[in-house]
Amino acid sequence: MGSDKGNGRDRRRHDRHDARIPARVKISLSGTASGKILQGIQSIIAMAETKNISIGGMSLKIVGSSMDARKSLTPANASRAVGRPIEVLLENENIVIWGDVIRTESDALELAIVIYKVSDVREWKRICADNEQGISIFPDTPAVRRKRRT
């Protein structure tokens, strides 16, 4: 993520803006076929902080992991989180975000996430709009709403 910043911004559909929000994350490592990966570890649970957010993605920095070493995110297993589903709970904001890990920076324990679902869209819009310069959110015109329904 560090050296790829220029290229990453060009690929993003929505600009990201700095936001420091405490979070809890759960990354599912279960394989769909066997249910096993990393010698029986089903998921990784950790404490994190958002670095930046947008309506369609975010970057997280892992700041702490569980005491159980088998459920911790470490530089050694961080790359195995890529492509896996992630659930992010922003407790202070009372919102859950679901997405996929699309990139990791192992040494810094940072994750880039694409968001595909949020528990409360209005709250997520508010959070995005309240941070830094604000973020362009889903347009709310009747034509766009009709298109989304189809």
C-alpha positions, -999 to +999 in steps of 0.1 A: +000+000+000+028+024+008+047+024-025+015+018-046-004+049-034-004+068-067-016+037-087-041+028-060-058+061-061-062+059-098-080+026-095-104+036-068-140+046-077-143+069-046-117+091-030-106+081+004-102+106+033-083+102+066-104+090+095-092+074+127-120+052+140-114+023+164-127-010+151-128-048+157-122-071+128-129-107+120-113-122+089-127-156+078-100-180+067-122-210+061-120-225+027-152-231+009-143-266-001-126-281+030-132-255+057-096-258+066-067-233+061-037-225+083-040-258+102-075-255+115-077-217+121-112-206+111-109-169+116-086-141+128-099-116+153-081-083+160-084-047+172-078-021+145-081+015+136-092+029+103-066+049+084-088+062+056-124+055+045-147+060+015-181+048+007-167+017-011-135+009+008-112+015+037-077+010+050-072-005+084-042-008+107-041-037+131-033-024+165-038-055+186-047-091+182-062-118+205-041-134+232-046-167+213-016-167+189-035-191+166-062-164+160-038-134+156-029-116+125+009-117+121+033-106+093+038-143+086+001-150+079-011-115+067-008-124+030-032-153+035-060-128+044-060-114+008-092-124-009-109-134+023-141-120+037-138-095+066-163-081+091-155-047+106-173-035+137-171+002+144-184+000+180-185+037+187-205+043+155-228+012+160-222+000+125-210-033+109-192-033+076-187-064+054-161-067+026-131-085+013-094-079+020-079-069-013-044-061-002-021-063+028+011-047+039+026-074+061+053-055+079+029-027+090-001-050+094-023-028+073-053-040+052-070-026+022-107-035+021-134-032-005-168-028+011-198-046-003-223-042+026-230-020+056-255-025+084-268+010+082-263+030+050-274+063+064-250+060+093-222+051+070-230+081+048-229+103+079-196+089+091-180+094+056-194+129+054-182+139+089-145+130+082-121+155+068-133+170+035-163+148+033-169+121+007-190+120-024-217+095-014-243+076-035-262+101-056-298+102-044-317+111-076-348+092-086-331+079-117-302+065-098-325+049-072-345+032-100-313+019-116-301+005-082-334-014-078-330-032-112 
